[in-house]
């Protein structure tokens, strides 16, 4: 897609589905896909987030307002200096008619890290 440089040349996208929710962390430092998402949020670099995202991901997600049912598998992806992970958020139901551009307006940085989900937009948000 044309992203280059040390923080963007090796990216892998993992997809959220009905049965799987993905969460991205970098346990060793704060490896982050800057070319796509811009500067990382302060909490992403914090050692408490980095440790807890691996050891208790559901609790971390709850703190961000994401409560998943017990039947949803949580997968934690550990970025490194060699590879950065991004989450492809799950499309809310009933939005198959939206264009790629309209869908892109719903995606946030946090949803591409996995600490947020895309909520059902209001009709005004789709104009």
ABEGO torsion letter per residue (X at the ends): XGBBEAAAABBBBBBBBAABBBBBBBAABABBBAAAAEBBBAAAABAAAAAAAAABAAAAAAAAGBBBBAABBBBBBBBBAABBBBBBBBBBBGAAABBAAAAAAABBAAAAAGABBBBBBBAAAAX
